[in-house]
């Protein structure tokens, strides 16, 4: 005898909706209804609840829906608690103290870069926080470093000058895991009046090389 199919709960339906928007993004109610196999009234109710919580956002011009900023912050909350970050923290503070600039860790995800952890500069003038922000990988130094690290061995260095923000520069490298796979980007961000091309190619590059090696050693199990 065939087993009766169990009805999905509202939570399950909401999670299905989030997955659909994650895969396709920018969909109208009719399209979501077809994708989920739910009637429009049901989809409207789900969207209304998720919109209040900031999980989805509606485009005022098209009326279509996409994932909201709250999803990014939830993703960030998960990423920043990854176990290796705790062991990295003292070293990141050392880099901040050496350079007097803001130090970041960022992850590669869906062809984007997400900044997941930072040690902020103590300087009076510093760059707006990039925490939980997402950038196209091809447009930013950590993203290009990630792309290179998937193909190249050894130390990798990339830098930006006013690429995504005016009057802001960034130098970046990659920390690889014990298997040699790119794990996280390590970068330093500062106003260009303090960190121009000459400093990026000398002091910043050298510091990133030194500390990327130190951090990679933390990820390698000690043989007994």
mmCIF file of the C-alpha atoms, coordinates in Angstrom:
data_MODEL
# 
_entry.id   MODEL 
# 
loop_
_atom_site.group_PDB 
_atom_site.id 
_atom_site.type_symbol 
_atom_site.label_atom_id 
_atom_site.label_alt_id 
_atom_site.label_comp_id 
_atom_site.label_asym_id 
_atom_site.label_entity_id 
_atom_site.label_seq_id 
_atom_site.pdbx_PDB_ins_code 
_atom_site.Cartn_x 
_atom_site.Cartn_y 
_atom_site.Cartn_z 
_atom_site.occupancy 
_atom_site.B_iso_or_equiv 
_atom_site.pdbx_formal_charge 
_atom_site.auth_seq_id 
_atom_site.auth_comp_id 
_atom_site.auth_asym_id 
_atom_site.auth_atom_id 
_atom_site.pdbx_PDB_model_num 
ATOM 1   C CA . UNK A 1 1   ? 0.000  0.000  0.000   1.00 0.00 ? 1   UNK A CA 1 
ATOM 2   C CA . UNK A 1 2   ? 1.432  3.372  -1.002  1.00 0.00 ? 2   UNK A CA 1 
ATOM 3   C CA . UNK A 1 3   ? 2.495  5.567  1.875   1.00 0.00 ? 3   UNK A CA 1 
ATOM 4   C CA . UNK A 1 4   ? 0.597  8.828  2.101   1.00 0.00 ? 4   UNK A CA 1 
ATOM 5   C CA . UNK A 1 5   ? 2.826  11.793 1.298   1.00 0.00 ? 5   UNK A CA 1 
ATOM 6   C CA . UNK A 1 6   ? 3.326  14.019 4.341   1.00 0.00 ? 6   UNK A CA 1 
ATOM 7   C CA . UNK A 1 7   ? 2.436  17.677 4.017   1.00 0.00 ? 7   UNK A CA 1 
ATOM 8   C CA . UNK A 1 8   ? 5.267  20.135 4.389   1.00 0.00 ? 8   UNK A CA 1 
ATOM 9   C CA . UNK A 1 9   ? 5.300  22.498 7.331   1.00 0.00 ? 9   UNK A CA 1 
ATOM 10  C CA . UNK A 1 10  ? 5.393  26.269 6.863   1.00 0.00 ? 10  UNK A CA 1 
ATOM 11  C CA . UNK A 1 11  ? 9.050  26.254 7.888   1.00 0.00 ? 11  UNK A CA 1 
ATOM 12  C CA . UNK A 1 12  ? 9.877  23.659 5.226   1.00 0.00 ? 12  UNK A CA 1 
ATOM 13  C CA . UNK A 1 13  ? 8.014  25.676 2.600   1.00 0.00 ? 13  UNK A CA 1 
ATOM 14  C CA . UNK A 1 14  ? 9.863  28.839 3.618   1.00 0.00 ? 14  UNK A CA 1 
ATOM 15  C CA . UNK A 1 15  ? 13.202 27.040 3.375   1.00 0.00 ? 15  UNK A CA 1 
ATOM 16  C CA . UNK A 1 16  ? 12.268 25.719 -0.066  1.00 0.00 ? 16  UNK A CA 1 
ATOM 17  C CA . UNK A 1 17  ? 11.432 29.276 -1.150  1.00 0.00 ? 17  UNK A CA 1 
ATOM 18  C CA . UNK A 1 18  ? 14.810 30.521 0.082   1.00 0.00 ? 18  UNK A CA 1 
ATOM 19  C CA . UNK A 1 19  ? 16.569 27.740 -1.846  1.00 0.00 ? 19  UNK A CA 1 
ATOM 20  C CA . UNK A 1 20  ? 14.710 28.686 -5.039  1.00 0.00 ? 20  UNK A CA 1 
ATOM 21  C CA . UNK A 1 21  ? 15.700 32.355 -4.669  1.00 0.00 ? 21  UNK A CA 1 
ATOM 22  C CA . UNK A 1 22  ? 19.258 31.348 -3.888  1.00 0.00 ? 22  UNK A CA 1 
ATOM 23  C CA . UNK A 1 23  ? 19.430 29.370 -7.141  1.00 0.00 ? 23  UNK A CA 1 
ATOM 24  C CA . UNK A 1 24  ? 17.594 31.768 -9.464  1.00 0.00 ? 24  UNK A CA 1 
ATOM 25  C CA . UNK A 1 25  ? 16.972 35.073 -7.644  1.00 0.00 ? 25  UNK A CA 1 
ATOM 26  C CA . UNK A 1 26  ? 14.735 37.889 -8.920  1.00 0.00 ? 26  UNK A CA 1 
ATOM 27  C CA . UNK A 1 27  ? 11.496 35.923 -9.360  1.00 0.00 ? 27  UNK A CA 1 
ATOM 28  C CA . UNK A 1 28  ? 7.861  36.983 -9.351  1.00 0.00 ? 28  UNK A CA 1 
ATOM 29  C CA . UNK A 1 29  ? 5.074  35.357 -7.346  1.00 0.00 ? 29  UNK A CA 1 
ATOM 30  C CA . UNK A 1 30  ? 3.810  33.351 -10.339 1.00 0.00 ? 30  UNK A CA 1 
ATOM 31  C CA . UNK A 1 31  ? 7.285  31.949 -11.016 1.00 0.00 ? 31  UNK A CA 1 
ATOM 32  C CA . UNK A 1 32  ? 7.777  31.095 -7.351  1.00 0.00 ? 32  UNK A CA 1 
ATOM 33  C CA . UNK A 1 33  ? 4.369  29.452 -7.234  1.00 0.00 ? 33  UNK A CA 1 
ATOM 34  C CA . UNK A 1 34  ? 5.287  27.248 -10.196 1.00 0.00 ? 34  UNK A CA 1 
ATOM 35  C CA . UNK A 1 35  ? 8.721  26.401 -8.802  1.00 0.00 ? 35  UNK A CA 1 
ATOM 36  C CA . UNK A 1 36  ? 7.375  25.456 -5.366  1.00 0.00 ? 36  UNK A CA 1 
ATOM 37  C CA . UNK A 1 37  ? 4.117  23.819 -6.459  1.00 0.00 ? 37  UNK A CA 1 
ATOM 38  C CA . UNK A 1 38  ? 2.159  26.105 -4.130  1.00 0.00 ? 38  UNK A CA 1 
ATOM 39  C CA . UNK A 1 39  ? -0.797 28.378 -4.815  1.00 0.00 ? 39  UNK A CA 1 
ATOM 40  C CA . UNK A 1 40  ? -0.114 32.110 -5.027  1.00 0.00 ? 40  UNK A CA 1 
ATOM 41  C CA . UNK A 1 41  ? -1.864 32.948 -1.751  1.00 0.00 ? 41  UNK A CA 1 
ATOM 42  C CA . UNK A 1 42  ? 0.414  30.543 0.079   1.00 0.00 ? 42  UNK A CA 1 
ATOM 43  C CA . UNK A 1 43  ? 3.482  32.058 -1.602  1.00 0.00 ? 43  UNK A CA 1 
ATOM 44  C CA . UNK A 1 44  ? 2.300  35.587 -0.753  1.00 0.00 ? 44  UNK A CA 1 
ATOM 45  C CA . UNK A 1 45  ? 2.008  34.654 2.929   1.00 0.00 ? 45  UNK A CA 1 
ATOM 46  C CA . UNK A 1 46  ? 5.484  33.128 2.986   1.00 0.00 ? 46  UNK A CA 1 
ATOM 47  C CA . UNK A 1 47  ? 6.991  36.153 1.248   1.00 0.00 ? 47  UNK A CA 1 
ATOM 48  C CA . UNK A 1 48  ? 5.261  38.585 3.602   1.00 0.00 ? 48  UNK A CA 1 
ATOM 49  C CA . UNK A 1 49  ? 6.695  36.821 6.652   1.00 0.00 ? 49  UNK A CA 1 
ATOM 50  C CA . UNK A 1 50  ? 10.188 36.537 5.203   1.00 0.00 ? 50  UNK A CA 1 
ATOM 51  C CA . UNK A 1 51  ? 10.144 40.151 4.047   1.00 0.00 ? 51  UNK A CA 1 
ATOM 52  C CA . UNK A 1 52  ? 9.326  41.400 7.555   1.00 0.00 ? 52  UNK A CA 1 
ATOM 53  C CA . UNK A 1 53  ? 12.349 39.480 8.856   1.00 0.00 ? 53  UNK A CA 1 
ATOM 54  C CA . UNK A 1 54  ? 14.601 40.836 6.105   1.00 0.00 ? 54  UNK A CA 1 
ATOM 55  C CA . UNK A 1 55  ? 15.162 37.393 4.580   1.00 0.00 ? 55  UNK A CA 1 
ATOM 56  C CA . UNK A 1 56  ? 13.693 38.470 1.228   1.00 0.00 ? 56  UNK A CA 1 
ATOM 57  C CA . UNK A 1 57  ? 13.364 41.858 -0.450  1.00 0.00 ? 57  UNK A CA 1 
ATOM 58  C CA . UNK A 1 58  ? 10.961 43.076 -3.140  1.00 0.00 ? 58  UNK A CA 1 
ATOM 59  C CA . UNK A 1 59  ? 12.103 45.212 -6.044  1.00 0.00 ? 59  UNK A CA 1 
ATOM 60  C CA . UNK A 1 60  ? 9.897  48.311 -6.148  1.00 0.00 ? 60  UNK A CA 1 
ATOM 61  C CA . UNK A 1 61  ? 10.079 48.563 -9.939  1.00 0.00 ? 61  UNK A CA 1 
ATOM 62  C CA . UNK A 1 62  ? 9.531  44.949 -11.018 1.00 0.00 ? 62  UNK A CA 1 
ATOM 63  C CA . UNK A 1 63  ? 7.700  43.579 -7.983  1.00 0.00 ? 63  UNK A CA 1 
ATOM 64  C CA . UNK A 1 64  ? 10.043 40.568 -8.092  1.00 0.00 ? 64  UNK A CA 1 
ATOM 65  C CA . UNK A 1 65  ? 11.679 39.068 -5.023  1.00 0.00 ? 65  UNK A CA 1 
ATOM 66  C CA . UNK A 1 66  ? 15.289 38.310 -4.126  1.00 0.00 ? 66  UNK A CA 1 
ATOM 67  C CA . UNK A 1 67  ? 17.179 37.271 -1.022  1.00 0.00 ? 67  UNK A CA 1 
ATOM 68  C CA . UNK A 1 68  ? 17.558 40.066 1.530   1.00 0.00 ? 68  UNK A CA 1 
ATOM 69  C CA . UNK A 1 69  ? 20.557 41.336 3.436   1.00 0.00 ? 69  UNK A CA 1 
ATOM 70  C CA . UNK A 1 70  ? 19.626 39.339 6.543   1.00 0.00 ? 70  UNK A CA 1 
ATOM 71  C CA . UNK A 1 71  ? 20.575 36.121 4.726   1.00 0.00 ? 71  UNK A CA 1 
ATOM 72  C CA . UNK A 1 72  ? 24.057 37.537 4.183   1.00 0.00 ? 72  UNK A CA 1 
ATOM 73  C CA . UNK A 1 73  ? 24.399 38.376 7.871   1.00 0.00 ? 73  UNK A CA 1 
ATOM 74  C CA . UNK A 1 74  ? 23.262 34.877 8.853   1.00 0.00 ? 74  UNK A CA 1 
ATOM 75  C CA . UNK A 1 75  ? 25.855 33.485 6.475   1.00 0.00 ? 75  UNK A CA 1 
ATOM 76  C CA . UNK A 1 76  ? 28.451 35.821 7.980   1.00 0.00 ? 76  UNK A CA 1 
ATOM 77  C CA . UNK A 1 77  ? 27.535 34.731 11.537  1.00 0.00 ? 77  UNK A CA 1 
ATOM 78  C CA . UNK A 1 78  ? 28.238 31.141 10.555  1.00 0.00 ? 78  UNK A CA 1 
ATOM 79  C CA . UNK A 1 79  ? 31.470 31.869 8.712   1.00 0.00 ? 79  UNK A CA 1 
ATOM 80  C CA . UNK A 1 80  ? 33.031 34.050 11.406  1.00 0.00 ? 80  UNK A CA 1 
ATOM 81  C CA . UNK A 1 81  ? 32.722 31.196 13.912  1.00 0.00 ? 81  UNK A CA 1 
ATOM 82  C CA . UNK A 1 82  ? 34.713 28.745 11.814  1.00 0.00 ? 82  UNK A CA 1 
ATOM 83  C CA . UNK A 1 83  ? 37.239 26.986 14.105  1.00 0.00 ? 83  UNK A CA 1 
ATOM 84  C CA . UNK A 1 84  ? 40.450 28.174 12.434  1.00 0.00 ? 84  UNK A CA 1 
ATOM 85  C CA . UNK A 1 85  ? 39.571 31.835 12.979  1.00 0.00 ? 85  UNK A CA 1 
ATOM 86  C CA . UNK A 1 86  ? 40.123 31.515 16.737  1.00 0.00 ? 86  UNK A CA 1 
ATOM 87  C CA . UNK A 1 87  ? 43.707 30.343 16.218  1.00 0.00 ? 87  UNK A CA 1 
ATOM 88  C CA . UNK A 1 88  ? 44.324 33.062 13.610  1.00 0.00 ? 88  UNK A CA 1 
ATOM 89  C CA . UNK A 1 89  ? 43.233 35.985 15.808  1.00 0.00 ? 89  UNK A CA 1 
ATOM 90  C CA . UNK A 1 90  ? 46.538 36.711 17.639  1.00 0.00 ? 90  UNK A CA 1 
ATOM 91  C CA . UNK A 1 91  ? 48.396 36.758 14.309  1.00 0.00 ? 91  UNK A CA 1 
ATOM 92  C CA . UNK A 1 92  ? 45.851 39.055 12.716  1.00 0.00 ? 92  UNK A CA 1 
ATOM 93  C CA . UNK A 1 93  ? 46.294 41.478 15.595  1.00 0.00 ? 93  UNK A CA 1 
ATOM 94  C CA . UNK A 1 94  ? 50.064 41.328 15.042  1.00 0.00 ? 94  UNK A CA 1 
ATOM 95  C CA . UNK A 1 95  ? 49.558 42.273 11.386  1.00 0.00 ? 95  UNK A CA 1 
ATOM 96  C CA . UNK A 1 96  ? 47.295 45.156 12.405  1.00 0.00 ? 96  UNK A CA 1 
ATOM 97  C CA . UNK A 1 97  ? 49.910 46.384 14.880  1.00 0.00 ? 97  UNK A CA 1 
ATOM 98  C CA . UNK A 1 98  ? 52.727 46.098 12.323  1.00 0.00 ? 98  UNK A CA 1 
ATOM 99  C CA . UNK A 1 99  ? 50.871 47.937 9.574   1.00 0.00 ? 99  UNK A CA 1 
ATOM 100 C CA . UNK A 1 100 ? 48.483 50.098 11.625  1.00 0.00 ? 100 UNK A CA 1 
ATOM 101 C CA . UNK A 1 101 ? 45.834 49.148 9.044   1.00 0.00 ? 101 UNK A CA 1 
ATOM 102 C CA . UNK A 1 102 ? 42.686 47.008 8.984   1.00 0.00 ? 102 UNK A CA 1 
ATOM 103 C CA . UNK A 1 103 ? 43.199 43.275 8.413   1.00 0.00 ? 103 UNK A CA 1 
ATOM 104 C CA . UNK A 1 104 ? 40.534 41.047 6.871   1.00 0.00 ? 104 UNK A CA 1 
ATOM 105 C CA . UNK A 1 105 ? 39.748 37.423 6.250   1.00 0.00 ? 105 UNK A CA 1 
ATOM 106 C CA . UNK A 1 106 ? 37.373 36.684 3.392   1.00 0.00 ? 106 UNK A CA 1 
ATOM 107 C CA . UNK A 1 107 ? 35.824 33.605 1.775   1.00 0.00 ? 107 UNK A CA 1 
ATOM 108 C CA . UNK A 1 108 ? 35.109 32.684 -1.829  1.00 0.00 ? 108 UNK A CA 1 
ATOM 109 C CA . UNK A 1 109 ? 31.474 31.693 -2.411  1.00 0.00 ? 109 UNK A CA 1 
ATOM 110 C CA . UNK A 1 110 ? 29.410 31.469 -5.613  1.00 0.00 ? 110 UNK A CA 1 
ATOM 111 C CA . UNK A 1 111 ? 31.986 33.507 -7.545  1.00 0.00 ? 111 UNK A CA 1 
ATOM 112 C CA . UNK A 1 112 ? 31.850 36.214 -4.874  1.00 0.00 ? 112 UNK A CA 1 
ATOM 113 C CA . UNK A 1 113 ? 34.041 37.311 -1.983  1.00 0.00 ? 113 UNK A CA 1 
ATOM 114 C CA . UNK A 1 114 ? 32.481 37.676 1.493   1.00 0.00 ? 114 UNK A CA 1 
ATOM 115 C CA . UNK A 1 115 ? 34.453 39.430 4.243   1.00 0.00 ? 115 UNK A CA 1 
ATOM 116 C CA . UNK A 1 116 ? 34.006 37.322 7.383   1.00 0.00 ? 116 UNK A CA 1 
ATOM 117 C CA . UNK A 1 117 ? 36.409 38.655 10.026  1.00 0.00 ? 117 UNK A CA 1 
ATOM 118 C CA . UNK A 1 118 ? 38.458 41.783 10.674  1.00 0.00 ? 118 UNK A CA 1 
ATOM 119 C CA . UNK A 1 119 ? 40.849 43.432 13.080  1.00 0.00 ? 119 UNK A CA 1 
ATOM 120 C CA . UNK A 1 120 ? 40.227 47.144 12.705  1.00 0.00 ? 120 UNK A CA 1 
ATOM 121 C CA . UNK A 1 121 ? 42.865 49.832 12.353  1.00 0.00 ? 121 UNK A CA 1 
ATOM 122 C CA . UNK A 1 122 ? 43.373 52.113 15.331  1.00 0.00 ? 122 UNK A CA 1 
ATOM 123 C CA . UNK A 1 123 ? 44.096 55.064 13.057  1.00 0.00 ? 123 UNK A CA 1 
ATOM 124 C CA . UNK A 1 124 ? 41.800 58.074 13.299  1.00 0.00 ? 124 UNK A CA 1 
ATOM 125 C CA . UNK A 1 125 ? 40.928 57.763 9.606   1.00 0.00 ? 125 UNK A CA 1 
ATOM 126 C CA . UNK A 1 126 ? 40.145 54.308 8.257   1.00 0.00 ? 126 UNK A CA 1 
ATOM 127 C CA . UNK A 1 127 ? 37.998 52.612 5.633   1.00 0.00 ? 127 UNK A CA 1 
ATOM 128 C CA . UNK A 1 128 ? 34.339 51.724 6.194   1.00 0.00 ? 128 UNK A CA 1 
ATOM 129 C CA . UNK A 1 129 ? 33.924 48.149 7.385   1.00 0.00 ? 129 UNK A CA 1 
ATOM 130 C CA . UNK A 1 130 ? 33.583 45.447 4.744   1.00 0.00 ? 130 UNK A CA 1 
ATOM 131 C CA . UNK A 1 131 ? 32.332 42.818 7.179   1.00 0.00 ? 131 UNK A CA 1 
ATOM 132 C CA . UNK A 1 132 ? 29.500 40.690 5.741   1.00 0.00 ? 132 UNK A CA 1 
ATOM 133 C CA . UNK A 1 133 ? 29.748 42.540 2.441   1.00 0.00 ? 133 UNK A CA 1 
ATOM 134 C CA . UNK A 1 134 ? 29.862 40.669 -0.853  1.00 0.00 ? 134 UNK A CA 1 
ATOM 135 C CA . UNK A 1 135 ? 31.850 41.602 -3.964  1.00 0.00 ? 135 UNK A CA 1 
ATOM 136 C CA . UNK A 1 136 ? 32.310 39.930 -7.344  1.00 0.00 ? 136 UNK A CA 1 
ATOM 137 C CA . UNK A 1 137 ? 35.495 37.876 -7.120  1.00 0.00 ? 137 UNK A CA 1 
ATOM 138 C CA . UNK A 1 138 ? 36.864 39.111 -10.434 1.00 0.00 ? 138 UNK A CA 1 
ATOM 139 C CA . UNK A 1 139 ? 36.642 42.741 -9.303  1.00 0.00 ? 139 UNK A CA 1 
ATOM 140 C CA . UNK A 1 140 ? 38.585 42.563 -6.057  1.00 0.00 ? 140 UNK A CA 1 
ATOM 141 C CA . UNK A 1 141 ? 42.081 41.501 -4.954  1.00 0.00 ? 141 UNK A CA 1 
ATOM 142 C CA . UNK A 1 142 ? 41.084 38.598 -2.654  1.00 0.00 ? 142 UNK A CA 1 
ATOM 143 C CA . UNK A 1 143 ? 38.847 37.192 -5.390  1.00 0.00 ? 143 UNK A CA 1 
ATOM 144 C CA . UNK A 1 144 ? 41.559 37.286 -8.039  1.00 0.00 ? 144 UNK A CA 1 
ATOM 145 C CA . UNK A 1 145 ? 43.980 35.738 -5.554  1.00 0.00 ? 145 UNK A CA 1 
ATOM 146 C CA . UNK A 1 146 ? 41.502 32.898 -4.935  1.00 0.00 ? 146 UNK A CA 1 
ATOM 147 C CA . UNK A 1 147 ? 41.155 32.263 -8.663  1.00 0.00 ? 147 UNK A CA 1 
ATOM 148 C CA . UNK A 1 148 ? 44.923 32.111 -9.088  1.00 0.00 ? 148 UNK A CA 1 
ATOM 149 C CA . UNK A 1 149 ? 45.374 29.892 -6.030  1.00 0.00 ? 149 UNK A CA 1 
ATOM 150 C CA . UNK A 1 150 ? 43.177 27.228 -7.592  1.00 0.00 ? 150 UNK A CA 1 
ATOM 151 C CA . UNK A 1 151 ? 45.716 26.878 -10.410 1.00 0.00 ? 151 UNK A CA 1 
ATOM 152 C CA . UNK A 1 152 ? 49.044 28.059 -8.996  1.00 0.00 ? 152 UNK A CA 1 
ATOM 153 C CA . UNK A 1 153 ? 51.314 26.897 -6.201  1.00 0.00 ? 153 UNK A CA 1 
ATOM 154 C CA . UNK A 1 154 ? 53.343 29.056 -3.847  1.00 0.00 ? 154 UNK A CA 1 
ATOM 155 C CA . UNK A 1 155 ? 52.780 32.575 -2.568  1.00 0.00 ? 155 UNK A CA 1 
ATOM 156 C CA . UNK A 1 156 ? 50.189 34.652 -4.423  1.00 0.00 ? 156 UNK A CA 1 
ATOM 157 C CA . UNK A 1 157 ? 49.810 38.411 -4.125  1.00 0.00 ? 157 UNK A CA 1 
ATOM 158 C CA . UNK A 1 158 ? 47.163 40.680 -5.618  1.00 0.00 ? 158 UNK A CA 1 
ATOM 159 C CA . UNK A 1 159 ? 46.404 44.310 -4.960  1.00 0.00 ? 159 UNK A CA 1 
ATOM 160 C CA . UNK A 1 160 ? 43.777 46.927 -5.792  1.00 0.00 ? 160 UNK A CA 1 
ATOM 161 C CA . UNK A 1 161 ? 43.967 50.700 -5.889  1.00 0.00 ? 161 UNK A CA 1 
ATOM 162 C CA . UNK A 1 162 ? 40.567 52.397 -6.042  1.00 0.00 ? 162 UNK A CA 1 
ATOM 163 C CA . UNK A 1 163 ? 39.052 49.363 -7.784  1.00 0.00 ? 163 UNK A CA 1 
ATOM 164 C CA . UNK A 1 164 ? 35.865 49.030 -5.740  1.00 0.00 ? 164 UNK A CA 1 
ATOM 165 C CA . UNK A 1 165 ? 36.106 52.121 -3.530  1.00 0.00 ? 165 UNK A CA 1 
ATOM 166 C CA . UNK A 1 166 ? 37.607 55.527 -4.247  1.00 0.00 ? 166 UNK A CA 1 
ATOM 167 C CA . UNK A 1 167 ? 40.723 56.421 -2.255  1.00 0.00 ? 167 UNK A CA 1 
ATOM 168 C CA . UNK A 1 168 ? 41.009 52.850 -0.918  1.00 0.00 ? 168 UNK A CA 1 
ATOM 169 C CA . UNK A 1 169 ? 43.684 50.231 -1.581  1.00 0.00 ? 169 UNK A CA 1 
ATOM 170 C CA . UNK A 1 170 ? 43.982 46.548 -0.641  1.00 0.00 ? 170 UNK A CA 1 
ATOM 171 C CA . UNK A 1 171 ? 46.688 43.902 -0.742  1.00 0.00 ? 171 UNK A CA 1 
ATOM 172 C CA . UNK A 1 172 ? 45.691 40.240 -0.538  1.00 0.00 ? 172 UNK A CA 1 
ATOM 173 C CA . UNK A 1 173 ? 47.015 36.707 -0.446  1.00 0.00 ? 173 UNK A CA 1 
ATOM 174 C CA . UNK A 1 174 ? 45.589 33.234 0.153   1.00 0.00 ? 174 UNK A CA 1 
ATOM 175 C CA . UNK A 1 175 ? 45.847 30.885 3.123   1.00 0.00 ? 175 UNK A CA 1 
ATOM 176 C CA . UNK A 1 176 ? 45.797 27.272 1.953   1.00 0.00 ? 176 UNK A CA 1 
ATOM 177 C CA . UNK A 1 177 ? 44.661 24.307 4.030   1.00 0.00 ? 177 UNK A CA 1 
ATOM 178 C CA . UNK A 1 178 ? 46.758 21.246 4.855   1.00 0.00 ? 178 UNK A CA 1 
ATOM 179 C CA . UNK A 1 179 ? 45.900 19.750 1.462   1.00 0.00 ? 179 UNK A CA 1 
ATOM 180 C CA . UNK A 1 180 ? 47.036 22.800 -0.471  1.00 0.00 ? 180 UNK A CA 1 
ATOM 181 C CA . UNK A 1 181 ? 43.524 24.021 -1.295  1.00 0.00 ? 181 UNK A CA 1 
ATOM 182 C CA . UNK A 1 182 ? 42.674 27.754 -0.979  1.00 0.00 ? 182 UNK A CA 1 
ATOM 183 C CA . UNK A 1 183 ? 40.843 28.218 2.322   1.00 0.00 ? 183 UNK A CA 1 
ATOM 184 C CA . UNK A 1 184 ? 40.560 31.930 3.060   1.00 0.00 ? 184 UNK A CA 1 
ATOM 185 C CA . UNK A 1 185 ? 41.968 35.220 1.786   1.00 0.00 ? 185 UNK A CA 1 
ATOM 186 C CA . UNK A 1 186 ? 44.096 37.393 4.049   1.00 0.00 ? 186 UNK A CA 1 
ATOM 187 C CA . UNK A 1 187 ? 44.114 41.072 3.139   1.00 0.00 ? 187 UNK A CA 1 
ATOM 188 C CA . UNK A 1 188 ? 45.014 44.539 4.367   1.00 0.00 ? 188 UNK A CA 1 
ATOM 189 C CA . UNK A 1 189 ? 42.786 47.509 3.504   1.00 0.00 ? 189 UNK A CA 1 
ATOM 190 C CA . UNK A 1 190 ? 43.671 51.191 3.948   1.00 0.00 ? 190 UNK A CA 1 
ATOM 191 C CA . UNK A 1 191 ? 43.246 54.678 2.499   1.00 0.00 ? 191 UNK A CA 1 
ATOM 192 C CA . UNK A 1 192 ? 45.588 55.142 -0.467  1.00 0.00 ? 192 UNK A CA 1 
ATOM 193 C CA . UNK A 1 193 ? 47.264 58.143 1.165   1.00 0.00 ? 193 UNK A CA 1 
ATOM 194 C CA . UNK A 1 194 ? 48.708 55.662 3.693   1.00 0.00 ? 194 UNK A CA 1 
ATOM 195 C CA . UNK A 1 195 ? 48.997 52.592 1.476   1.00 0.00 ? 195 UNK A CA 1 
ATOM 196 C CA . UNK A 1 196 ? 49.936 53.427 -2.080  1.00 0.00 ? 196 UNK A CA 1 
ATOM 197 C CA . UNK A 1 197 ? 51.400 51.165 -4.761  1.00 0.00 ? 197 UNK A CA 1 
ATOM 198 C CA . UNK A 1 198 ? 54.987 51.397 -3.455  1.00 0.00 ? 198 UNK A CA 1 
ATOM 199 C CA . UNK A 1 199 ? 54.020 50.318 0.060   1.00 0.00 ? 199 UNK A CA 1 
ATOM 200 C CA . UNK A 1 200 ? 51.734 47.581 -1.300  1.00 0.00 ? 200 UNK A CA 1 
ATOM 201 C CA . UNK A 1 201 ? 54.540 46.069 -3.363  1.00 0.00 ? 201 UNK A CA 1 
ATOM 202 C CA . UNK A 1 202 ? 57.099 46.188 -0.553  1.00 0.00 ? 202 UNK A CA 1 
ATOM 203 C CA . UNK A 1 203 ? 56.056 46.162 3.112   1.00 0.00 ? 203 UNK A CA 1 
ATOM 204 C CA . UNK A 1 204 ? 52.498 44.878 2.652   1.00 0.00 ? 204 UNK A CA 1 
ATOM 205 C CA . UNK A 1 205 ? 53.517 42.129 0.252   1.00 0.00 ? 205 UNK A CA 1 
ATOM 206 C CA . UNK A 1 206 ? 56.328 40.986 2.573   1.00 0.00 ? 206 UNK A CA 1 
ATOM 207 C CA . UNK A 1 207 ? 54.072 40.933 5.644   1.00 0.00 ? 207 UNK A CA 1 
ATOM 208 C CA . UNK A 1 208 ? 51.354 38.989 3.839   1.00 0.00 ? 208 UNK A CA 1 
ATOM 209 C CA . UNK A 1 209 ? 53.920 36.450 2.669   1.00 0.00 ? 209 UNK A CA 1 
ATOM 210 C CA . UNK A 1 210 ? 55.381 36.006 6.150   1.00 0.00 ? 210 UNK A CA 1 
ATOM 211 C CA . UNK A 1 211 ? 52.035 35.645 7.889   1.00 0.00 ? 211 UNK A CA 1 
ATOM 212 C CA . UNK A 1 212 ? 50.386 33.471 5.261   1.00 0.00 ? 212 UNK A CA 1 
ATOM 213 C CA . UNK A 1 213 ? 53.162 30.949 5.921   1.00 0.00 ? 213 UNK A CA 1 
ATOM 214 C CA . UNK A 1 214 ? 52.648 31.197 9.681   1.00 0.00 ? 214 UNK A CA 1 
ATOM 215 C CA . UNK A 1 215 ? 48.892 30.717 9.401   1.00 0.00 ? 215 UNK A CA 1 
ATOM 216 C CA . UNK A 1 216 ? 49.237 27.773 7.041   1.00 0.00 ? 216 UNK A CA 1 
ATOM 217 C CA . UNK A 1 217 ? 51.514 26.063 9.588   1.00 0.00 ? 217 UNK A CA 1 
ATOM 218 C CA . UNK A 1 218 ? 48.683 26.307 12.143  1.00 0.00 ? 218 UNK A CA 1 
ATOM 219 C CA . UNK A 1 219 ? 46.506 24.276 9.788   1.00 0.00 ? 219 UNK A CA 1 
ATOM 220 C CA . UNK A 1 220 ? 49.073 21.533 9.261   1.00 0.00 ? 220 UNK A CA 1 
ATOM 221 C CA . UNK A 1 221 ? 48.881 18.719 11.859  1.00 0.00 ? 221 UNK A CA 1 
ATOM 222 C CA . UNK A 1 222 ? 52.164 18.165 13.708  1.00 0.00 ? 222 UNK A CA 1 
ATOM 223 C CA . UNK A 1 223 ? 53.643 14.723 12.982  1.00 0.00 ? 223 UNK A CA 1 
ATOM 224 C CA . UNK A 1 224 ? 54.645 12.808 16.097  1.00 0.00 ? 224 UNK A CA 1 
# 
